[in-house]
């Protein structure tokens, strides 16, 4: 986990991976929140 970033390519790959992970988490959270909101209307 304590890898040293030597090149710009390493840095760009690392930041791209973090961005994709955050986008995936955001998408899952959005879908879960949308389901929470739409399930409340059925009561």
C-alpha positions in Angstrom: 0.0 0.0 0.0 3.0 2.3 0.5 4.1 2.1 -3.1 6.1 5.0 -4.4 4.8 6.7 -7.5 7.8 7.1 -9.8 6.2 8.3 -13.1 3.3 10.3 -14.3 1.8 7.2 -15.7 1.8 5.5 -12.3 0.1 8.6 -10.8 -2.6 8.8 -13.5 -3.4 5.1 -13.2 -3.7 5.4 -9.4 -6.0 8.4 -9.6 -8.1 6.8 -12.4 -8.6 3.7 -10.2 -9.7 5.7 -7.2 -12.0 7.7 -9.4 -13.7 4.5 -10.8 -14.1 3.1 -7.3 -15.7 6.3 -6.1 -18.0 6.4 -9.1 -19.1 2.8 -8.4 -19.8 3.6 -4.8 -21.7 6.7 -5.7 -23.8 4.8 -8.3 -24.7 2.1 -5.7 -25.5 4.7 -3.1 -27.7 6.6 -5.6 -29.7 3.4 -6.6 -30.1 2.5 -2.9 -31.3 6.0 -2.1 -33.7 6.0 -5.0 -35.2 2.7 -3.9 -35.5 4.0 -0.4 -37.5 7.1 -1.7 -39.7 5.1 -4.0 -40.5 2.4 -1.5 -41.7 5.0 1.0 -44.5 6.2 -1.4 -46.1 2.7 -1.4 -47.2 3.1 2.3 
